[in-house]
């Protein structure tokens, strides 16, 4: 962009300074790394409506001409693609996730906790202690087993288990039933990510790329086919992010509608409007609060994501007011937007979290109800807080005990890992392993030696290793180009990833990373968009970029297919299994 020399309508108050004195020294130093300062004056004012609510990219006439399609039909296809493309990607993800969902017909890894806890919750309202032989009995009888009455001490809130239990109620207390809802939410999360990517990048193509990448990520795939809580948490987080993104667009459109229009019909910045405009009750922000409450009600690390998304939402509001002309955008956002952001998220999330415990709260307080339900009437009798309801005091004690458990958990486990290793697929988790002999359990008769049958929670290596480079690019875009999209992606990754570095001595696992997999896919999609080149790029640049991006996507898809047997528990000769153990830490 050419430098604007006219200052007639500039918002820059430093008009009496020489041009080289107007630019802060840090900007001058950072320009060599690609930093672009925001232009002042008329250049900044041009296309204000487009800056507040950018239009979606539309295919050019050359594309339809190359495909031999008339322009009118091409325009219809472009309109259809906004939903048609994401639905096709979702169909692919759904077929992959529901194919032989009940296999392995076994209770794998932590399904031994959550499948049974879910069944107890939907029947008793609280978790119970099961007999040590319950897994075998459940599998052999098709789930026709009595539910015990003795309350169990559990360390995760109930929302995710209620979700799993809903699938069990519909399809039975068996592997398909307790995996159904995680498979459904995993499939729907692909649809959400396609639409989120489309809105974030203003490109249907890049949105579908992001969703397709997540459809073929091994960790997301395995977690969608296993009844663990982290896949449920991931869905609520992605849905909340999407709600905040819609709220961002609608609030900026409302702000644009309040700005004055000049004689040419163009929006003009106005400091008074930008600093005082009220943006309404913002229902999508309330929906985000509800979803974040469900996230925290699934696993406590949802609280970190709640805090990060609240900060991000306020920064988005300040950015909108700055573009609209506010002289003090952060102060304006603090006055006008922070209150509604707080009300729509924190109290809503807290209320949802408490409601998720309703089954436990309504259980008997005579010792036959949920664990610690009678604490206030027994061990907790007396004290300074007796004016509170007994159920609330008992629940608070329960939560305190759970907190002490989580921060002190350090029991060694074969597959525990340090979060430093997660981003490079350093230590995946084996959920299931068998060594069938030739001719049994799917092992080929001509296998020669025994086979290996494993379900390995391993992210598609080519995707995760590409995501490492994509994250560097995203951070560069955010820090040096001040690209809000890159900042949003970085926020999603940081909220799901960085808190685990506070507990490096704790027993933690790689599969916790599924919460930020959607944002890794968005990062890779953004990198692919950069490879394709800007809209005005020449044909040579476009062809080179499309070739590089296409090769990357094909490599990721091939990598997923190559590791398919390890994701689905398909029996393969032991030598083929060893060939897929690319790193010693995968064994």
C-alpha positions as CSV (number, residue, x, y, z in Angstrom):
1,X,0.0,0.0,0.0
2,X,1.4,3.4,-0.9
3,X,2.1,5.9,1.8
4,X,-0.6,8.5,2.2
5,X,0.8,12.0,2.4
6,X,-2.4,13.9,2.7
7,X,-3.4,14.6,6.3
8,X,-6.7,16.4,5.6
9,X,-8.8,13.7,7.1
10,X,-6.2,11.6,8.9
11,X,-6.9,10.4,12.4
12,X,-3.1,10.6,13.1
13,X,-2.7,13.4,15.6
14,X,1.1,13.6,14.9
15,X,0.7,15.6,11.7
16,X,3.4,18.1,12.5
17,X,6.1,15.4,12.6
18,X,8.3,14.4,9.7
19,X,7.3,11.1,8.1
20,X,10.3,9.2,9.5
21,X,9.5,10.5,13.0
22,X,5.9,9.3,12.9
23,X,6.9,5.7,12.7
24,X,7.9,4.3,16.1
25,X,11.4,2.8,16.1
26,X,10.2,-0.7,17.0
27,X,8.0,-0.7,13.9
28,X,10.9,0.3,11.8
29,X,13.0,-2.5,13.2
30,X,10.3,-5.1,12.8
31,X,9.5,-4.2,9.2
32,X,12.5,-6.3,8.1
33,X,10.7,-9.3,9.6
34,X,7.4,-8.6,7.8
35,X,5.6,-6.3,10.3
36,X,3.2,-4.0,8.6
37,X,1.9,-1.0,10.7
38,X,-1.7,0.0,10.3
39,X,-2.0,2.8,7.8
40,X,-3.4,6.2,8.9
41,X,-5.5,8.7,7.0
42,X,-7.7,8.1,4.0
43,X,-6.1,4.7,3.2
44,X,-7.3,3.5,6.5
45,X,-10.8,4.8,6.0
46,X,-11.2,3.1,2.6
47,X,-13.5,0.1,2.7
48,X,-14.4,0.5,6.3
49,X,-17.5,-1.7,5.8
50,X,-15.3,-4.4,4.4
51,X,-12.9,-4.2,7.3
52,X,-15.6,-4.5,9.8
53,X,-17.5,-7.3,8.0
54,X,-15.3,-8.7,5.3
55,X,-17.1,-10.4,2.3
56,X,-16.7,-14.0,1.5
57,X,-14.4,-14.9,-1.3
58,X,-16.2,-15.9,-4.5
59,X,-14.7,-18.0,-7.3
60,X,-13.7,-16.0,-10.3
61,X,-15.1,-16.4,-13.8
62,X,-11.9,-18.1,-14.9
63,X,-12.7,-21.1,-12.7
64,X,-16.1,-21.7,-14.3
65,X,-14.6,-21.2,-17.8
66,X,-11.9,-23.7,-17.1
67,X,-14.5,-26.2,-15.9
68,X,-16.7,-25.5,-19.0
69,X,-19.6,-24.2,-16.8
70,X,-21.8,-21.2,-17.5
71,X,-21.4,-18.3,-15.1
72,X,-25.0,-18.6,-13.9
73,X,-24.5,-22.2,-12.9
74,X,-21.2,-21.4,-11.4
75,X,-22.8,-18.8,-9.1
76,X,-25.4,-21.3,-8.0
77,X,-22.7,-23.9,-7.2
78,X,-20.8,-21.2,-5.2
79,X,-23.9,-20.5,-3.1
80,X,-24.5,-24.3,-2.6
81,X,-20.9,-24.9,-1.7
82,X,-21.2,-22.9,1.6
83,X,-23.2,-25.8,3.1
84,X,-22.8,-28.5,0.4
85,X,-19.0,-28.6,0.8
86,X,-19.0,-28.9,4.6
87,X,-21.7,-31.6,4.4
88,X,-19.8,-33.7,2.0
89,X,-16.7,-33.5,4.2
90,X,-18.9,-34.4,7.2
91,X,-20.4,-37.4,5.3
92,X,-16.8,-38.7,4.7
93,X,-16.0,-38.2,8.4
94,X,-19.1,-39.9,9.5
95,X,-18.6,-43.0,7.3
96,X,-15.1,-43.3,8.7
97,X,-16.1,-43.0,12.3
98,X,-19.2,-45.2,12.3
99,X,-17.7,-48.0,10.2
100,X,-17.5,-51.1,12.5
101,X,-17.9,-48.8,15.5
102,X,-18.5,-51.7,17.8
103,X,-15.0,-53.2,17.0
104,X,-13.1,-54.1,19.0
105,X,-15.9,-55.7,20.9
106,X,-14.1,-55.0,24.2
107,X,-13.9,-52.5,27.0
108,X,-10.8,-50.6,25.9
109,X,-8.6,-48.3,28.0
110,X,-10.6,-45.9,30.2
111,X,-13.9,-47.1,28.8
112,X,-13.8,-49.3,31.8
113,X,-14.7,-46.2,33.8
114,X,-16.8,-43.9,31.6
115,X,-19.0,-46.5,29.9
116,X,-20.1,-47.9,33.3
117,X,-20.3,-44.5,35.0
118,X,-22.5,-43.3,32.2
119,X,-24.8,-46.3,32.5
120,X,-25.1,-45.7,36.3
121,X,-25.7,-41.9,35.9
122,X,-28.7,-42.4,33.5
123,X,-30.2,-45.0,35.9
124,X,-29.2,-43.9,39.4
125,X,-28.2,-40.2,39.0
126,X,-24.7,-40.9,40.4
127,X,-21.8,-43.2,39.7
128,X,-21.5,-46.5,41.5
129,X,-18.9,-49.2,42.3
130,X,-19.0,-52.1,39.9
131,X,-17.8,-55.6,40.5
132,X,-14.3,-56.3,39.2
133,X,-15.7,-58.8,36.7
134,X,-18.3,-56.4,35.5
135,X,-16.6,-55.8,32.1
136,X,-16.8,-59.5,31.1
137,X,-20.3,-59.8,32.4
138,X,-21.5,-56.8,30.4
139,X,-19.9,-58.1,27.1
140,X,-21.2,-61.6,27.6
141,X,-24.8,-60.6,28.4
142,X,-25.1,-57.8,26.0
143,X,-25.3,-55.3,28.9
144,X,-28.1,-57.0,30.7
145,X,-26.6,-56.6,34.2
146,X,-28.0,-55.0,37.4
147,X,-26.8,-51.6,38.3
148,X,-25.2,-51.6,41.8
149,X,-26.3,-49.1,44.5
150,X,-23.0,-48.4,46.3
151,X,-21.8,-44.9,45.4
152,X,-18.4,-44.5,43.8
153,X,-15.8,-41.7,44.2
154,X,-15.2,-40.2,40.8
155,X,-13.0,-37.2,39.8
156,X,-14.7,-35.8,36.7
157,X,-18.0,-33.9,36.4
158,X,-21.0,-35.7,34.9
159,X,-21.8,-33.9,31.6
160,X,-19.6,-36.1,29.4
161,X,-20.9,-39.2,31.0
162,X,-24.5,-38.2,30.5
163,X,-23.7,-37.7,26.9
164,X,-22.2,-41.2,26.6
165,X,-25.1,-42.6,28.6
166,X,-27.6,-41.1,26.0
167,X,-26.1,-43.3,23.4
168,X,-26.3,-46.3,25.7
169,X,-30.0,-45.6,26.3
170,X,-30.6,-45.5,22.6
171,X,-28.5,-48.5,21.4
172,X,-27.8,-50.6,24.5
173,X,-25.1,-51.1,27.1
174,X,-22.5,-52.5,24.6
175,X,-19.5,-51.1,22.7
176,X,-21.6,-49.6,19.9
177,X,-23.9,-48.0,22.4
178,X,-21.3,-46.4,24.6
179,X,-19.3,-45.2,21.6
180,X,-22.2,-43.8,19.6
181,X,-22.4,-40.3,21.0
182,X,-18.6,-39.7,20.8
183,X,-18.7,-40.8,17.2
184,X,-21.7,-38.5,16.5
185,X,-20.1,-35.5,18.2
186,X,-16.8,-36.3,16.5
187,X,-18.6,-36.2,13.1
188,X,-20.5,-33.0,14.0
189,X,-17.3,-31.3,15.1
190,X,-16.0,-31.8,11.5
191,X,-19.0,-30.0,10.2
192,X,-18.6,-27.2,12.8
193,X,-14.9,-26.8,11.9
194,X,-15.7,-26.6,8.1
195,X,-18.2,-23.8,8.9
196,X,-15.8,-22.1,11.4
197,X,-13.0,-22.2,8.9
198,X,-15.2,-20.8,6.2
199,X,-16.2,-17.9,8.5
200,X,-12.7,-17.3,9.8
201,X,-11.0,-17.3,6.4
202,X,-13.9,-16.1,4.4
203,X,-13.3,-19.0,2.1
204,X,-15.4,-22.1,1.7
205,X,-12.4,-24.0,0.3
206,X,-10.1,-23.4,3.2
207,X,-13.0,-24.1,5.6
208,X,-13.5,-27.5,4.0
209,X,-9.7,-28.1,4.0
210,X,-9.6,-27.6,7.8
211,X,-12.6,-29.9,8.3
212,X,-11.1,-32.6,6.0
213,X,-7.8,-32.4,7.8
214,X,-9.5,-33.1,11.1
215,X,-11.6,-35.9,9.5
216,X,-8.3,-37.7,8.7
217,X,-6.5,-36.9,12.0
218,X,-5.7,-40.2,13.8
219,X,-6.1,-38.8,17.3
220,X,-9.5,-37.2,16.6
221,X,-10.5,-40.4,14.7
222,X,-9.6,-42.7,17.6
223,X,-11.2,-40.4,20.2
224,X,-14.4,-40.3,18.2
225,X,-14.6,-44.1,18.3
226,X,-13.8,-44.4,22.0
227,X,-16.1,-43.5,25.0
228,X,-13.7,-41.1,26.7
229,X,-14.6,-37.6,27.9
230,X,-12.0,-35.6,26.0
231,X,-13.8,-36.0,22.6
232,X,-17.0,-34.6,24.2
233,X,-15.0,-31.7,25.7
234,X,-13.5,-31.0,22.3
235,X,-16.9,-30.7,20.7
236,X,-18.2,-28.2,23.3
237,X,-15.1,-26.1,22.9
238,X,-15.3,-26.0,19.1
239,X,-19.0,-25.2,19.3
240,X,-18.3,-22.4,21.7
241,X,-15.6,-21.0,19.5
242,X,-18.0,-21.0,16.6
243,X,-20.7,-19.1,18.6
244,X,-18.1,-16.5,19.5
245,X,-17.1,-16.2,15.9
246,X,-20.7,-15.6,14.8
247,X,-21.1,-13.1,17.6
248,X,-18.0,-11.2,16.4
249,X,-19.5,-10.9,12.9
250,X,-22.9,-9.8,14.0
251,X,-21.7,-7.3,16.6
252,X,-19.3,-5.7,14.0
253,X,-22.2,-5.6,11.5
254,X,-24.3,-3.8,14.2
255,X,-21.4,-1.4,14.8
256,X,-21.1,-0.7,11.1
257,X,-24.8,0.0,10.8
258,X,-24.4,2.7,13.5
259,X,-21.6,4.6,11.7
260,X,-22.3,7.6,9.6
261,X,-22.2,7.4,5.8
262,X,-20.5,10.1,3.6
263,X,-21.8,11.7,0.4
264,X,-20.3,8.8,-1.6
265,X,-22.2,6.2,0.4
266,X,-19.1,5.0,2.2
267,X,-18.9,4.4,5.9
268,X,-16.8,6.8,7.9
269,X,-15.2,6.2,11.3
270,X,-16.7,8.1,14.1
271,X,-15.1,8.2,17.5
272,X,-18.3,9.0,19.4
273,X,-20.3,6.2,17.8
274,X,-17.4,3.7,18.1
275,X,-16.9,4.4,21.8
276,X,-20.6,4.6,22.9
277,X,-22.5,2.2,20.7
278,X,-24.3,-0.6,22.5
279,X,-24.2,-3.9,20.7
280,X,-27.3,-5.5,22.3
281,X,-27.6,-8.7,24.4
282,X,-25.7,-10.8,21.9
283,X,-27.4,-14.2,22.0
284,X,-24.5,-16.0,20.4
285,X,-22.3,-15.0,23.3
286,X,-24.8,-16.4,25.7
287,X,-24.9,-19.6,23.7
288,X,-21.1,-19.7,24.0
289,X,-21.4,-19.4,27.8
290,X,-23.8,-22.3,27.9
291,X,-21.4,-24.5,25.8
292,X,-18.4,-23.5,27.9
293,X,-20.4,-24.5,31.0
294,X,-21.0,-27.9,29.4
295,X,-17.2,-28.1,28.6
296,X,-16.3,-27.3,32.3
297,X,-19.0,-29.8,33.3
298,X,-17.2,-32.5,31.2
299,X,-13.7,-31.9,32.4
300,X,-12.2,-29.1,34.6
301,X,-9.7,-28.0,32.0
302,X,-12.7,-26.4,30.3
303,X,-12.3,-23.6,32.9
304,X,-9.0,-22.5,31.3
305,X,-10.7,-22.4,27.9
306,X,-13.5,-20.4,29.4
307,X,-11.1,-17.8,30.7
308,X,-9.1,-17.6,27.4
309,X,-12.2,-17.3,25.2
310,X,-13.5,-14.5,27.4
311,X,-10.3,-12.5,27.0
312,X,-10.3,-13.2,23.3
313,X,-13.9,-11.9,23.0
314,X,-13.1,-8.7,24.8
315,X,-10.1,-8.1,22.6
316,X,-12.3,-8.7,19.5
317,X,-14.7,-6.0,20.8
318,X,-11.8,-3.6,21.3
319,X,-10.5,-4.3,17.8
320,X,-13.9,-3.6,16.3
321,X,-14.3,-0.3,18.1
322,X,-10.7,0.7,17.1
323,X,-11.5,0.1,13.4
324,X,-14.8,2.1,13.8
325,X,-12.7,5.0,15.0
326,X,-12.5,4.9,18.8
327,X,-9.6,6.8,20.3
328,X,-9.6,4.6,23.3
329,X,-10.9,1.3,22.1
330,X,-9.9,-0.8,25.1
331,X,-11.5,1.6,27.5
332,X,-14.6,1.6,25.4
333,X,-14.7,-2.1,25.3
334,X,-14.2,-2.3,29.0
335,X,-17.2,0.0,29.6
336,X,-19.6,-1.2,27.0
337,X,-18.7,-4.9,26.4
338,X,-16.9,-6.5,29.3
339,X,-20.0,-6.5,31.5
340,X,-22.2,-8.4,29.0
341,X,-19.3,-10.7,28.2
342,X,-18.9,-11.6,31.9
343,X,-22.7,-12.1,32.4
344,X,-23.1,-14.2,29.3
345,X,-20.2,-16.5,30.1
346,X,-19.1,-16.9,33.7
347,X,-22.5,-16.9,35.6
348,X,-24.1,-18.9,32.7
349,X,-21.2,-21.5,32.8
350,X,-21.5,-21.7,36.6
351,X,-25.2,-22.3,36.4
352,X,-24.9,-25.0,33.8
353,X,-22.1,-26.7,35.8
354,X,-24.3,-26.8,38.9
355,X,-27.3,-28.1,36.9
356,X,-25.1,-30.9,35.6
357,X,-24.9,-32.2,39.1
358,X,-28.7,-32.3,39.5
359,X,-28.9,-36.1,39.6
360,X,-26.3,-36.1,42.5
361,X,-28.1,-33.2,44.2
362,X,-31.5,-35.0,44.1
363,X,-30.1,-38.3,45.3
364,X,-30.8,-39.3,49.0
365,X,-28.7,-37.6,51.6
366,X,-29.0,-40.5,54.0
367,X,-25.9,-42.4,52.9
368,X,-27.6,-44.2,50.0
369,X,-27.2,-41.4,47.5
370,X,-24.2,-40.0,45.6
371,X,-20.7,-40.1,47.1
372,X,-20.3,-37.4,49.8
373,X,-23.9,-36.4,49.3
374,X,-24.4,-36.8,53.1
375,X,-21.2,-35.1,54.1
376,X,-22.8,-31.9,55.4
377,X,-25.1,-33.8,57.7
378,X,-22.3,-36.1,59.0
379,X,-18.6,-35.1,59.0
380,X,-19.3,-31.6,57.9
381,X,-21.8,-30.8,60.6
382,X,-21.2,-27.3,62.2
383,X,-18.8,-24.6,61.1
384,X,-19.3,-21.1,59.7
385,X,-21.2,-22.0,56.5
386,X,-24.2,-23.8,57.9
387,X,-26.6,-21.2,56.5
388,X,-25.9,-22.7,53.1
389,X,-28.0,-25.7,51.9
390,X,-26.5,-29.0,52.8
391,X,-26.3,-30.1,49.2
392,X,-24.2,-27.1,48.3
393,X,-21.8,-27.6,51.2
394,X,-21.5,-31.3,50.4
395,X,-20.8,-30.5,46.7
396,X,-18.2,-27.9,47.7
397,X,-16.5,-30.5,49.8
398,X,-16.6,-33.0,47.0
399,X,-15.1,-30.6,44.6
400,X,-12.3,-29.7,47.0
401,X,-11.4,-33.4,47.4
402,X,-11.4,-33.8,43.6
403,X,-9.1,-30.8,43.3
404,X,-6.7,-32.3,45.8
405,X,-6.7,-35.5,43.8
406,X,-6.0,-33.9,40.5
407,X,-3.1,-31.7,41.6
408,X,-1.5,-34.6,43.5
409,X,-1.9,-37.3,40.9
410,X,1.5,-38.8,40.2
411,X,1.0,-42.5,39.8
412,X,3.3,-43.8,37.1
413,X,1.7,-45.1,34.0
414,X,3.2,-46.9,30.9
415,X,1.7,-44.3,28.5
416,X,2.0,-41.1,30.5
417,X,3.8,-38.3,28.7
418,X,5.1,-34.8,29.1
419,X,3.3,-32.1,27.2
420,X,6.5,-31.1,25.5
421,X,6.2,-34.2,23.4
422,X,2.6,-33.9,22.4
423,X,3.0,-31.5,19.5
424,X,5.4,-33.9,17.7
425,X,3.4,-37.0,18.4
426,X,6.0,-38.2,20.8
427,X,4.1,-40.6,23.0
428,X,0.8,-42.0,21.8
429,X,-1.5,-44.1,24.0
430,X,-2.3,-47.7,23.2
431,X,-6.0,-48.3,24.1
432,X,-6.1,-51.9,23.0
433,X,-3.6,-54.6,21.9
434,X,-3.9,-58.3,21.0
435,X,-1.6,-60.8,19.3
436,X,-3.9,-63.1,17.3
437,X,-2.5,-66.2,15.7
438,X,-2.8,-66.7,11.9
439,X,-6.4,-67.5,10.9
440,X,-8.0,-66.0,14.1
441,X,-9.5,-62.6,14.8
442,X,-8.8,-61.3,11.3
443,X,-5.2,-62.3,11.2
444,X,-4.4,-63.6,7.6
445,X,-3.8,-67.3,7.4
446,X,-0.6,-66.7,5.5
447,X,0.8,-64.2,8.0
448,X,3.5,-66.7,9.0
449,X,4.0,-65.3,12.5
450,X,1.5,-63.8,14.8
451,X,-0.4,-60.6,14.1
452,X,-0.8,-57.4,15.9
453,X,-4.2,-55.9,16.6
454,X,-4.0,-52.4,18.2
455,X,-6.0,-49.2,18.7
456,X,-3.4,-46.5,19.1
457,X,-4.3,-42.9,19.9
458,X,-1.8,-41.4,17.5
459,X,-2.2,-38.2,15.6
460,X,-1.6,-38.5,11.9
461,X,2.1,-37.8,11.9
462,X,2.3,-35.8,8.7
463,X,-0.5,-33.6,9.9
464,X,1.0,-33.0,13.3
465,X,4.5,-32.3,12.0
466,X,3.0,-29.9,9.4
467,X,1.1,-28.3,12.2
468,X,4.4,-27.5,14.0
469,X,5.4,-25.4,10.9
470,X,1.9,-24.0,10.7
471,X,2.0,-22.8,14.3
472,X,5.2,-20.9,13.6
473,X,3.5,-19.3,10.7
474,X,0.4,-18.5,12.7
475,X,2.5,-16.8,15.5
476,X,4.4,-14.8,12.9
477,X,1.1,-13.7,11.3
478,X,-0.3,-12.7,14.7
479,X,2.7,-10.9,16.1
480,X,4.1,-9.2,13.0
481,X,1.0,-8.8,10.8
482,X,-1.5,-8.4,13.6
483,X,-3.8,-10.9,11.9
484,X,-6.7,-11.5,14.3
485,X,-7.4,-14.9,12.6
486,X,-4.0,-16.1,13.6
487,X,-4.5,-14.7,17.1
488,X,-7.8,-16.7,17.4
489,X,-6.2,-19.9,16.3
490,X,-3.2,-19.3,18.7
491,X,-5.7,-18.7,21.5
492,X,-7.5,-22.0,20.9
493,X,-4.2,-23.9,20.8
494,X,-2.8,-22.1,23.9
495,X,-6.0,-22.6,25.9
496,X,-6.1,-26.3,25.4
497,X,-2.3,-26.9,25.5
498,X,-0.4,-24.5,27.7
499,X,-2.2,-25.2,31.0
500,X,-0.8,-28.8,31.1
501,X,2.7,-27.4,31.4
502,X,1.7,-26.4,35.0
503,X,1.4,-30.1,35.8
504,X,4.4,-31.6,34.2
505,X,5.0,-33.9,37.1
506,X,1.4,-35.1,37.1
507,X,0.2,-38.2,35.4
508,X,-1.1,-36.9,32.0
509,X,-1.6,-38.3,28.6
510,X,-1.2,-37.3,24.9
511,X,-4.9,-37.9,24.2
512,X,-5.7,-34.7,26.2
513,X,-4.4,-32.9,23.1
514,X,-7.6,-33.7,21.1
515,X,-9.1,-30.6,22.6
516,X,-6.8,-28.3,20.5
517,X,-6.7,-30.6,17.4
518,X,-9.4,-28.4,15.6
519,X,-7.1,-25.3,16.0
520,X,-4.1,-27.2,14.7
521,X,-6.2,-28.1,11.6
522,X,-7.2,-24.4,11.2
523,X,-3.5,-23.5,11.5
524,X,-2.5,-25.9,8.7
525,X,-5.4,-24.6,6.6
526,X,-4.2,-21.1,7.1
527,X,-0.7,-22.2,6.0
528,X,-2.2,-23.9,2.9
529,X,-4.0,-20.6,2.1
530,X,-0.6,-18.8,2.2
531,X,0.9,-21.5,0.0
532,X,-1.9,-20.9,-2.6
533,X,-1.0,-17.2,-2.7
534,X,-2.9,-13.9,-2.5
535,X,-5.9,-13.2,-4.7
536,X,-3.9,-11.1,-7.1
537,X,-1.1,-13.7,-7.6
538,X,-0.1,-14.7,-11.1
539,X,-0.8,-18.0,-12.7
540,X,2.8,-19.3,-12.1
541,X,2.5,-18.4,-8.4
542,X,-0.9,-20.0,-8.2
543,X,0.2,-23.3,-9.9
544,X,3.3,-23.6,-7.7
545,X,1.3,-22.9,-4.6
546,X,-1.5,-25.3,-5.5
547,X,1.0,-28.0,-6.3
548,X,2.7,-27.6,-2.9
549,X,-0.6,-27.4,-1.0
550,X,-2.0,-30.4,-2.9
551,X,1.1,-32.5,-2.2
552,X,0.9,-31.7,1.5
553,X,-2.8,-32.6,1.7
554,X,-2.3,-35.9,-0.2
555,X,0.6,-36.8,2.1
556,X,-1.6,-36.3,5.1
557,X,-4.4,-38.4,3.6
558,X,-1.9,-41.2,2.6
559,X,-0.5,-41.1,6.1
560,X,-3.9,-41.6,7.7
561,X,-4.6,-44.5,5.3
562,X,-1.2,-46.1,6.1
563,X,-1.9,-46.0,9.9
564,X,-5.6,-47.0,9.5
565,X,-5.0,-50.5,10.9
566,X,-3.6,-49.0,14.1
567,X,-6.6,-46.7,14.5
568,X,-9.2,-49.4,14.0
569,X,-7.8,-52.5,15.7
570,X,-7.4,-54.3,12.3
571,X,-5.1,-57.3,12.6
572,X,-1.9,-57.0,10.5
573,X,1.2,-59.2,10.4
574,X,3.6,-58.3,13.2
575,X,6.2,-57.1,10.7
576,X,3.7,-54.6,9.2
577,X,3.0,-53.4,12.7
578,X,6.7,-52.9,13.4
579,X,7.1,-51.0,10.1
580,X,4.6,-48.5,11.4
581,X,6.4,-47.9,14.7
582,X,8.3,-44.9,13.3
583,X,9.6,-43.8,16.7
584,X,10.8,-45.9,19.6
585,X,8.5,-44.0,21.9
586,X,5.4,-45.3,20.0
587,X,5.9,-48.8,21.3
